């Protein structure tokens, strides 16, 4: 089994996840991929990723390379936070990935101020933007609903689900399913 690597093309990706199925881990894995390829990552969230999980994903990354991972605390006024994130991303050299993790409430409709701020962020970028949030319950045959899907101006919508209580996950990308397994190093296929 090998570590799964998506193709990144400077698009904006809305990743909706089932609770506790590894959304942050998937984001960290993509961040690691970007850093391995020489890029810089800007990560914004209300809380930093779990230190143990971060260490597992970045275990083989040199200290010099891992210094291209920049974390920002995403708290307070969402407009100001996103504006600060955007300014930082434009000032730092070679930013290839900006991640917003847990940027909205876990349930209910996505607040309009968050939608406006996120749309401003993704409209003015030349890097891949990854938005990670909890998905909602589907009322049809879909495995999950990406909340705010019709209001966020993202290029792609991905859904990460956990069909069973084991380490198997399914990542829905457009019309395709990718079957993954989550282990200490991240997602493998």
C-alpha positions in Angstrom: 0.0 0.0 0.0 1.2 3.5 -0.8 0.4 6.9 0.5 -2.5 8.5 -1.5 -1.6 11.7 -3.4 -4.2 13.8 -5.2 -3.4 15.9 -8.2 -3.3 19.5 -7.1 -4.0 22.2 -9.8 -4.5 25.5 -8.0 -8.2 24.9 -7.6 -10.4 25.3 -4.6 -11.7 22.2 -2.9 -14.5 21.9 -0.5 -13.9 18.8 1.6 -17.0 17.8 3.6 -16.4 15.0 6.1 -18.3 12.8 8.5 -17.3 13.5 12.1 -14.1 11.9 13.3 -13.2 10.2 10.0 -9.9 11.9 9.3 -10.6 15.2 7.5 -7.8 17.0 9.3 -5.5 14.1 8.7 -6.3 14.2 5.0 -5.5 17.9 5.0 -2.2 17.3 6.8 -1.3 14.6 4.2 -2.0 16.9 1.3 0.1 19.6 3.2 2.9 17.1 3.5 2.7 16.3 -0.3 2.9 20.1 -1.1 5.9 20.5 1.2 7.6 17.4 -0.3 7.2 19.0 -3.7 8.9 22.2 -2.5 5.8 24.3 -1.8 4.7 26.3 1.2 1.5 25.6 3.3 -0.6 28.1 5.2 -3.0 26.3 7.7 -5.7 28.2 9.4 -8.0 26.7 12.1 -9.5 27.5 15.5 -7.1 24.9 16.9 -3.8 23.5 15.7 -3.9 19.9 14.4 -3.2 17.2 17.0 0.5 17.2 17.7 0.8 13.4 17.7 -1.0 13.1 14.3 1.1 15.9 12.9 4.2 14.1 14.0 3.1 10.9 12.4 2.3 12.5 9.0 5.5 14.6 9.0 7.8 12.0 10.5 10.2 11.8 7.5 10.1 15.5 6.7 13.3 17.4 7.4 13.2 20.3 9.9 14.1 22.7 7.1 11.2 21.5 4.9 8.7 21.4 7.7 9.4 25.1 8.3 7.4 25.7 5.2 4.2 24.7 7.2 2.7 27.9 8.8 -0.2 27.7 11.2 -2.6 30.5 12.0 -5.3 30.7 14.6 -8.7 31.3 13.0 -10.7 33.0 15.8 -12.8 36.1 16.2 -14.2 38.1 13.4 -14.2 35.8 10.3 -13.7 38.7 7.8 -10.6 39.9 9.7 -9.2 36.4 10.0 -9.7 35.6 6.4 -8.2 39.0 5.4 -5.2 38.3 7.5 -4.8 34.8 6.0 -5.0 36.2 2.5 -2.4 38.9 3.2 -0.1 36.4 4.8 -0.5 34.0 1.8 0.4 36.7 -0.6 3.4 37.9 1.4 5.0 34.5 2.0 7.0 33.1 -1.0 5.9 30.0 -2.9 2.6 29.4 -1.2 1.1 26.3 -2.9 -1.7 25.4 -0.4 -4.0 27.3 1.9 -6.1 25.1 4.3 -9.1 26.3 6.2 -9.9 23.6 8.8 -13.1 23.7 10.9 -13.8 27.2 9.6 -17.6 27.0 10.2 -20.0 25.6 12.8 -20.3 21.8 12.8 -24.0 21.8 11.9 -26.8 23.9 10.5 -26.6 26.3 7.6 -23.3 27.9 6.9 -23.4 31.5 8.1 -23.5 34.2 5.4 -20.5 36.1 6.7 -18.3 32.9 6.5 -19.6 32.3 2.9 -18.7 35.8 1.9 -15.3 35.7 3.4 -14.4 32.3 2.0 -15.6 33.3 -1.5 -13.4 36.3 -1.3 -10.4 34.1 -0.3 -10.9 31.6 -3.2 -11.6 34.2 -5.8 -8.2 35.9 -5.5 -5.7 33.1 -5.4 -3.1 31.3 -7.4 -2.7 28.3 -5.1 -4.8 25.3 -4.1 -7.3 26.1 -1.4 -8.6 23.3 0.8 -11.7 24.0 2.9 -12.4 21.2 5.5 -15.8 21.2 7.3 -18.3 18.7 8.7 -20.8 17.6 6.2 -24.5 17.3 6.8 -26.9 14.3 6.6 -28.1 13.5 3.1 -31.8 13.1 2.3 -31.2 11.1 -0.8 -28.8 8.4 -1.9 -25.7 10.7 -1.5 -23.3 9.5 1.2 -23.1 13.0 2.7 -24.0 16.6 2.0 -21.4 19.4 1.6 -23.0 22.2 3.6 -22.9 25.5 1.7 -22.1 23.6 -1.6 -24.4 25.9 -3.7 -23.1 29.1 -2.1 -19.4 28.5 -1.9 -17.7 29.2 -5.2 -15.3 26.2 -5.1 -14.1 24.3 -8.1 -14.5 20.9 -6.6 -16.5 19.2 -3.8 -15.0 16.1 -2.1 -16.8 14.0 0.4 -14.9 11.8 3.0 -17.0 9.1 4.6 -16.5 6.2 7.0 -18.7 3.4 5.8 -17.8 1.1 8.7 -16.2 1.4 12.2 -12.8 0.3 10.9 -10.0 2.1 9.2 -11.6 2.1 5.7 -12.7 5.4 4.2 -14.3 6.4 0.9 -13.4 9.7 -0.7 -15.9 10.8 -3.3 -14.4 13.1 -5.9 -16.9 14.2 -8.5 -18.4 10.9 -9.8 -15.6 8.7 -8.6 -15.0 6.8 -5.4 -11.5 6.3 -4.0 -11.3 3.6 -1.4 -8.6 4.4 1.2 -7.4 3.0 4.5 -6.3 5.3 7.3 -3.2 4.3 9.2 -0.5 6.1 11.2 1.2 7.5 8.1 -2.0 8.8 6.7 -4.4 7.6 3.9 -3.1 4.7 1.8 -4.6 3.1 -1.3 
